[in-house]
Structures are given as C-alpha cells and as structure tokens.
C-alpha cells in the first residue's frame, strides 16, 4: 500500500454510520478500496457543495439525500430544473451507469425513495405557507427588495401590529394596516415614528408586483408545521421533501428567504440536543448566492448566527453554489464539510474564484489543490470533511457514486397523482382565512364612525360562524388570535421577535 493509500484509508476509516460519497481518485486512477464518507454525527456541522455549472452538484446532493433517507434522516432540497423529482422513481441501469458503478467496485441497484413535493405557489406541489407576522420584517423586506429606510418603516409597522394585537396573516392584512396608519390611524403611529405617503406607496406597489407573479399565495394560513418535515415512512426511511422552484425562478429572493424563515422556525421550536448520532433533518440550500446578493450586514449577521446555533438543534445545512465566494465569510467558516466540484477558470474573475476555492481546503502532499480543481471531470470532486472528533480530514479527489434513483424528471400525470395522494396536500391544500387585521380594523373604523361594521371582503370565503359570547369575542380578538398563529397554539402575553424579526417565545 502506497503512502497515499495508507493516508486516505486511515483518514476516512470511520467506525460510525456515514454517508458514502464515492471513492478516491488520483492521477487518473480509481481506488475502489478507498471509500470517501461523511460521518452522520458531523452533518449538523453543515457543509458546502460548490462547482461550475454542469459539473455534478445536483447529483451529489441527490446521492447524499438517498443515503440519508436509507438511514432514517429526512431531507429538504430544492428542485431548480425539475429533475430531482426522479428520486420518487428507481433509476435506469443504463450501460454507462452500470459501468461507472463497476469501475468503483460497486453494483448499481435501482431504488425509489419516499418523496413529498412542495411549492411556494401551489402550482407544482403541496402549497406551503407562512403568515406575514411570523415571516418578520427583515425577511419580508428582503423579498420585497426594500431599501434600509423602507425596511425600517416596515419594522415600525410590525412593531405597531405586535403592540396592538393585529394579526398580519396575508398581504391584504398588511395593506389594510398601511392604509389605516396613513389615514385614520396616523395619530396612533406618532410614538413609533414617521411614515411618509411615498414610502407607503412603494410598499404597496412592491406587494402588488409580488401578488401578480403568484407568490402571494405563500403568505397566509395554514402555516407550515415544521414537524411535518421530520417524518419517516413505514419502512423507517427519511422522507425527501422536494421544493419545486420551476414556477418561482424569477423570484429567487422569495425562495431563499423562505428557507431562512424555515431554519428560523426550527431554531426557535426544537429543543437543544447537542451533537446527536445523526441529524434530525438536513437542508440542501441550492442557489445559496441568492440569499447573500445585496444582503444587508444585519441579515448576513443573522444568517451566520443561525448557521452557528442551529446545529445544536440537530439540523444540518448544506449550501450549494458555484464558488465559496458566493457565501459570506462568517457563514463559510461554519461549514465543516466541503465538496468542491470542478472550477473552470476562463476569465480573471474565474481565476479569483479558483484561488478562493483552493484556499478553503487543507494543504495536501498528494494533490496540487488549484490544479486538481481545474482538472476534475463531471461527477468528480475534491473533498474534505470532519471526522467523528471534528477534525478536518485529508483532502482527497473523489469519483462520485451514481444515484440509485432516477436522474430525470417524471411525467406530469405521475407528479400530480403523488401530490394528490399526499397527506400533506390534504392538510395544506385549502387556505384558511380567519379573523385578522383586516376585520379588526374594519370594525374599529366603523365603530369610530358610529356605523355598523362592513362584512369582510377577502377573496377567500369564511365559514359561517355562530354568535359569540362576550368572553369569546374578547379572547378571539386578542389572546388566541394574536400574531397570526394557528388558533390552537399557545401564546404569550408579550410578543417577542428574534433572528430575522421572526416571532419567538410562543
């Protein structure tokens, strides 16, 4: 055994459950006896999957999601091109795939996995939603592309609604509050600050633009319950949750901020468990650069805080992007597991990206890091991970194993059948429109004018209600309806917002 083989074999010999990525390669030679793995116990230390377009990043995350599912770990991943839907079907054992597996000392075995299809618009999967209140002013400001001044006004409006117990569930609620505070309720805002009509106009216009693009369906109820993402199937396999992005590719900020909202919900809801033997859930955050593009320093700081603290909740996050430079340095420092596919250096900027990628790997006596990164083929990567003790492993070039599930999209009829049969779809398909800021303000304005309150004019019909007692009216208008949370959830007497302005302490 050569020094190289001895070093890699020793470094990657883990006597703990692991996710196998592939086998070591060097100078064109494949080493089937040198498997490269990531221990399950360090996947909550997060990671990075990077590389130029077309180098195999999607197949790497597909392979990892498959291995995690087999070991009872649910995953959440984005499907930008539509081909990850194939995870619900067994792969085709083509001669090319069979030969690739054989060259690595493996036998290709087709396998399908338990999949849930999700959508931010409801057009290509189960509709997922979040209330305006729980989304918070910072993330909503990012989605609406607000300036810092405009975002400060939005934060002021949220603070007013928190204090006045005005649930902001959807865009209509926020629009009504903005209209009220710029007219009848202008005096009530004096202790909070100044809100100009021009700023209100900008906010409303940006909301309308997002509504016209179909993304407004995301804001409302029933809000996604994070416990629904922590499930296994009847055979104990982790469920693979695939978020379809085909219908929101022109709204990348909505997708990226939704994932940060989701991570925030996990952070505030799940108990501290330290470093578990395997993670509760692993996120694959594709197109991660969208989150950091034009992000304020405050937002980047919050993202770093989530990345640093959420690992103790048993949640792992893998950022997928073209180059490490797309990720904020403080966040990048939290990513202990690195899978770097080929970097194509054709321009001066590419050369900078190459140097940035090479600098994130430990120096190696067996590889010239920068030369290796430019010479990797499709389906190959340079890897360094954390061992069970949290120590970075030796850098190794790897030939990635082929996924067992299909690497193509499925036909629309099969897709629709799976969505229709989903238990999540039955739970979340129908929107719920309960009393919120829209109705409360309408009643308030009517009362001040000495008139009967007009009937709600929302687009979704409400179920008929029986006459409430005085006690029911008090509780429905204040405590149990506070802050746009589902009625069955426990609330506190004080609204508290934390990271990203998300609700906490509920």
N, C-alpha and C positions, 0 to 999 in steps of 0.2 A: 504494500500500500504506500503510495507517494505521500509526501508531506501535505499536499493539497487535500487528498482524500482523507488523511488522518485528521486534519484540522476541521474540515467540514463535517465529517462523521461525528466527531466529538462535540462540536459546537451545536449541531442540530439534533443530537440524541436526547429526546425528551421522553421521560417515562411517565408522561401525563397525557390526558386526552388532548388532541391537537387537530388543527385544520391543515391538511396537506395541500400545498400549492403546486408542487411539481418536483423535479429532480435537478440536481446541479449539472451545469454545463461549463466547459472551459476549452477555449481554443478549438471550437467545433466538435468536441467530444461530449457525448451524453453519458452521465453516470447514474444508471438506474438504481444502484445500491446506495445513493446519497439523496434520500428524500429531504425536501425542504418544507418545514412545517412552522405553524404559529401555535403555541400553546393556547388552549381555550382560556386559561386563567389570566392571560395578559391582554385579551381582546378588549377589555374595558379600559386599557391604556391607549386606545384609539390608534388610528393609522392613516396612511396616505397611499392612494393608488394614482400614479401620475404617468404621463406619457403623451407623445404626439398623437394626433388623430389617426385612427386606424391601426394602432399598434397592439390592441387586445385588452384594453382596460375593462370593457364591458364583460368580456368572457372571464376575466379574473374575478370580478365581483360575483358573477353568476356561479362560478366554481365554489367560491367561498360560501355563498348563501346555501348551496346544495349541502356542503359538508356540515354547516351549522344546523341545517334542518334535520339531517340524519341524527345529530346528537342532541336534539330536543331544544335548540335555540331558535326562537323566531327572529325574523329579519324584516327590515323595511328598506326598500330600494326604489329608485326612480327609473322609469322606462321612457327615455327620451325618444328613441327611434321605434318603439313598439315591438322589438324582438325579444325582450325579456319575458313577454307573455308565454313564450315557448317553454318556460320552466314547468308549466302545467301539463306538458306532454313529454313522453320519452324521446330521447334523441335518436337520430338516424345513424345507424352504424355504417357510415359510408367507408369505402376502402381507405380514403385519406385519413379519417378519424381513427379507424381501426389500426392503421399502420403507425400513426403518431403514438397511440397508446402502447402499442407493442414495442416501439423503439425506447419507451421509458420503462419497459418491464411490467406493463400493466395490461389488463384485459378490459376492453371497453364494454360496459354494461349499461344499456339504456334504462333510464329511470325518470318517472314523473314525480312532481312534488306538490304538496298542498299549497294552493295559491289563493290569495284574495286580491281582487282588482279594485283599486280605489281611484277616485277622480276629484279634482277641485271644482269641477263644473257639473259633474253628474252625467256627462255625455258619454263617458267611456269607462264606467266603473261605478262602484258604490259612492254616492255623494258623501264627502267629508265636510264638516262644517266647524266653525269656531265663532263664538259671539264677538262682536266688536269690543265689548268690555274686557273679555278675557284675552283678546289679542293684544291689547295695550297700545298706548300712543306711539311708542318708539318703533315697533314693528309695523304698525299701520302707516306711520309717516314714511317708512322705507318703501312700502308697497306703493304709496301714492306719489313717491318721488318729491317730497316736500323739502323746502329749504329749512335751515335751522330755525329761522324766525317763524315760519309756518308751523313747524313741528312743535315749537314752544306754545303756540296758540292752541294746537290740538291737545297738548298735555294739560293746558289750563282748562279746556272744556271737559276732559276726562275727570280732572280733579273736582270740578263743579258737580258732575254727574255722580261721582262717588259720594260726595258730601250730601247731595240731595236725594240719594237713593233712586236715581233714574236709570233703570236698566237699559243699556245700549246693546241690543241684540243684532240688529242689521243696519244697513245703510239708511233706511227710512228713519230709524230712531235717531241716528246721528244727524241726519239732515234736518229733522224737526227741532232738535236741540240747538243747532246752529242758527236756524231761523228764529227761534224763540229768544235766544240770547242777543241777537242783533236787532230785536224789536221790543216785544212786550217785556222781556226779562232782562233788558240791558242794565237796569239798575242793580239787579242781583249779582252781576258779574264784577261790580266795582272793586270788591275786596280781593278779587283774583287777578285782575289786570285789565288790559285794554285789548279789544278785538275789533279790528277795522273791518268795514264792509268789504273792502278789496280782498282781504285775507279770506273772509267767509266765501266770497265768490270763487276764489281759487280752489278752496277745499271742496266746495260743491261741484265745481266743474271737473275736478280730478276724480271725484267719486262717480260722477255720471259717465265719464270715459271708461272707468273700470266696469261699471254696470253694463254698458253697451257691448263690452267684449265678453260678457258672460261670466265674469269672475265673481260677480256679486252674490251668486248662488252659494259661494263658500261661507259667507257671513250669515249666521243665523243658528237655529236650533232644529233638531237635537245636535248638541255639540259632541264631537268625537270623544268617546271614553277611552283613555289610554290603556285600560285593562283589556280592551278588545284586541290590542296588538301584542299581547303577551301569551297567546294561546298556542297549544299544540293540538295535533289531530288525534284521532282514535288510536293511532299506532305510536303516539309519543313523538312524532316529528314536529319540529317547529314550523309554524305557518309562515310562508313567504308573502309579505304584503307588498304589492307592486303598485306604485302610484303612477298612473298614466299621465304623461306630460304632452302628448300629441296635440291636445287642444289648448294648451297654455304656453306654447313655445315662445309666443310673443309677449308673455308676461312672466319672465323668469324671476322677477323680484317677488311675485306672489308665491311661487313655489319655494324659493329659498327661505323667505321669511316664515312660511308655513312650517317648514321643518324646524326652524329655530323656536317657533311657538310650541311645537310638539315636544322638542327637547326640554323646553322650559316647564311644560306640564309634568314631564317625568321627574324633573329636578325637584319640583315643589310637592309632588304627590307620593313618590316612592320613598320607603324608609332607607336609612343608611345601612348598607350591608358589608362595607369594606371591599375586600378583593375576593369575590366568590370563585368557586372552582370553574364555573362557566358563566358567561354574561346572561342577563335576563333578556336582552334584546341587542341586536347590532344594527345600527343605521349605516346605510351606504349613501352618502351625501354627494350625489352626482352634480356636475356643473357647479362646483363649490365656489368658483370665482365670482358667480353672480351675487353671492352674499356679500363679498368684500368690495365689489365695484362701487365706488362713490360712497362707501360706508363712512359714517362719522366716527371720530375717535371713540366716542362713548359706546357706539354699537360694537365696534371691534373689541373694546374692553370687556363688554358684556359677553360676547361670544367666547373670548378667552376664559372668562370666569366659568361659563357653562362647561366648556371642554375640560377645565381643570377639576371641577367639582362633581360632575355627573358620573364620573367613573365609580365613585363610592356608592352610587345607586345601582350599580351593576349594568350600566348602559355603555356600550362601545360605539364609537363613531368613526367611520372611515370616510375621509374626504377624497373625492375623485375629481381630478382636474388635469390640465396639460402640463403644468410646471409648478414646483413648490413656491415659486414667486407669486402665484395667484393667492396664496394663503398668508394671512397676517403672521408676522414672525412670532408673536407671543402664542398664537394658536398652533403654529407649526412646531413649536417647542414641546407641545403636549402630545405629539403624535409619535409614539414609540415604535410603531411597526411601519416600515417603508417598502413599498413595491413600486419600483420605477421602471416603466417600460421605455422603449427607445425614445431618444430625443433627436430630432432631425435639425441639424444646425446649418441652415442655408443662408441666414442673414445675421448681421451684427447682434440683433436682439436675440436670435436663436442661440448665438454663442454665449450671451449673458445668461440665458435660461439654462444652458448646459452647465455652466460653472456653478450656478445656484443649485441645480440638482445634484451635481457631484459633491458639493460641499456638505450635503446632508448625510453622506454615507461615511462609515468608519474607513480609514485608510486600510488598504489591503496589500499584502505581499504577493498575492496571486493574480490580482487584476489591476489594470490601469483604469481607474473609475471612469474618467471622462471618455476614454477611447472605447471602453466597453459599452457605455450608454449610447454611443452613436452607431455601434456595430450590431446591436441587438436586432434580431428579426422579429416578425409578427408572432405574438404568442410567447415571447421571451421577456424576461425582466431581471433587473438587479434587485436583490432582496437583502434587507437586514431587519431582524425582529428582536423582540425582547425574549430572553429565556425565562423560565419559571421564577427565577430570582430577580427579574427585572433588569438584567444586564444585556446590552446590545450584542447580538451575535456577529460573527464574521460576515462580511459582505460576500454574497455568492450570486453568480449569474444562474438563472433558473429557466428551464423549459416548462411552461405551464401545462398542467394536465388538461385534457379536453373535458368540458362539462358533460354530465350524463343525460341532461335534459336537452330538449330541442333548442337550437340556437337561431331559430327563425320565429316569426310571428305566427299566431294561429288564426284561422279564418273567423270572420265576424260572427257567424252563427254559433260557433263553439264558444266564443268570447261572451256573447250575450246570454247563452244558456248558463254559463258558470256564474255570471253576475246575478242573474235572476234567481238561481238556486242558493245564493249565498245568504247565510244567516245575518251577516252584517247588512246586506242590502235590505232585508226585511226590517231591520231595526232603524236604518237611517234614511231610507228612500223618501219617506213622507216628511215634509217640513212641518215644524210645529211653530205656531205663531201665537204666543201668549201675551199677556199684558206687559207693556214695556214703556219706554219713554214717550213713544208716540201717543198712546192712550192717556197716560198720566198728564202730559202737557195739554192735550186737548180738553181734558176735564178741568184742568187748572185755569186755562184761558176762558172756558165757558163759565166757570164759577165766578171769576173776577168780573165778567161782563153781565152776570146775573141771568145767564141763559142756560138752557138745557144742553148738556154735553153732546156734541155730534157723535154719530156712530163711527167706529174706526173705518178707515178707508184703505186698509192694507190690501195688497194684491192676493194674499192667501186667506181663504175663508177660515173663520174661527168656529169651533163647535159651539152649539147652543149651551148657555150656562143657566143654572138655576139661580134664583135670587139669593144673594149673600146676606148673612147676618152682619151686624156692625163689626163684631170681632173678626169675622172672616175678611171683611173689607180692609180693616186695619192691617192684618197680617199679610194679606195679598198685596197690598200696596207698599209695604215696607220691608219686613224682615224676609219672608220666604220668597219674595220676588227680587231680592237685592242683586244687583250687578249682573243680571243676565245669565245666571247659572240655572241649571235644571232645578225644578221645584223641589225635588226630593233631596237635594244636597244640603248639608249643614252649613250655616252661615255664621259669621261672627258679627259682633256689634260694631266693628270698625273695619273699613275696607283698607287693605294693605297691598301695595304694589311693590314688586321686587325687580328682578332682572327683566329687561326689555319693557318694564311697565306692566308685566303680567300680574294678574291677581294672585295673591298668595295668602296663606294662613286661613284657608277656608275649611 
